[in-house]
Amino acid sequence: MIFNETFGLTLEDIETQPEQRTPDFLLAGKIIPCLIEMTVKNDDPDELESISEELKSGEVVSRETPAGRRNRLDAIVGDKVDQLDSFDPNGNCFHVIWIHCAGRDPDFLSRRFSSTLYGLQDLFTIDDDRPLMNCYYFHNSSFFKYRDCLDGVILSFGESMQLIINSVSPRVMGFRASELVEVFRSKNGIYDPSVYEGDNDFMIVDSDINRNDTEEVLNYLRTKYGLRHLQTIDMKRHEGIISVEPPEELN
């Protein structure tokens, strides 16, 4: 397995048990073991079929895709959390989901998962010299929702692999000291919001305010960071797709 070869850790396969959803792997840590449930997220087949049909017209097919938090990605995370929690309800192990992103643009899909996990939102202000900022936990994030039973998520695509840490988990300090985190850190493969807490380009909503009320969240951030003006910017990916005939020698 590429994980074992790259990181020098041995993931043990967990034997499937009748009438129970089992995680995929067990990593026997020095103090607390780690359960890892893996899933592969590919392109939506219905979307691919729609693009294919539109391409038959010979015209350019345009698509606009939001980069922020998505409910359907949160549902994937929630399903895997349930699987880990049902196998280890007492939390004797750290719980990690491994999401491998595939398809036409796996890098962008990985970004959308990050936005979903952290409830990320891009923000804009005219008050000082940091006009564009990224805010953690602005929206109802998967990490906050499952903070008691999800310690981190491995996001991978191609040969890229990163462990992102649930910084609102009550077990985050222990997880940061785990063997899994140590090995990823040695490969510069850790993403942890605590590293950016003092950075002017980042904000964190560390309050139990109603995240369904955007203006309430913005008012909280204006007060916390001493800003008069603050507004959201919703980033999107724009793409044009066209069908072309292959060169003669490839026919």
Number of C-alpha atoms within 10 A of each C-alpha: 7 8 11 10 9 12 13 10 15 14 17 13 12 13 10 11 8 7 6 10 15 20 25 19 18 19 19 17 14 9 11 16 17 22 26 27 20 16 15 12 16 14 14 10 9 9 10 12 11 12 16 15 11 17 16 12 11 10 12 14 18 12 12 10 12 12 22 20 23 16 12 10 18 19 12 14 24 17 11 23 20 16 17 26 21 15 14 17 12 9 16 11 22 25 25 27 23 21 22 20 23 18 13 11 12 18 16 16 22 20 16 20 25 23 25 26 29 27 24 24 22 19 19 15 17 13 12 8 9 12 13 17 18 17 21 20 24 26 24 19 23 26 27 18 15 18 18 16 23 30 26 27 25 21 21 19 20 10 6 10 20 18 23 22 25 27 21 19 19 14 16 18 10 12 22 19 11 18 19 21 18 15 17 19 15 10 13 12 16 19 20 14 19 11 8 13 13 10 10 14 15 17 24 19 18 13 11 7 12 13 18 11 10 14 14 13 19 20 15 16 20 16 10 13 11 10 15 12 13 19 15 17 13 10 12 12 10 10 11 10 14 15 14 8 7 8 7 6 5 6 6
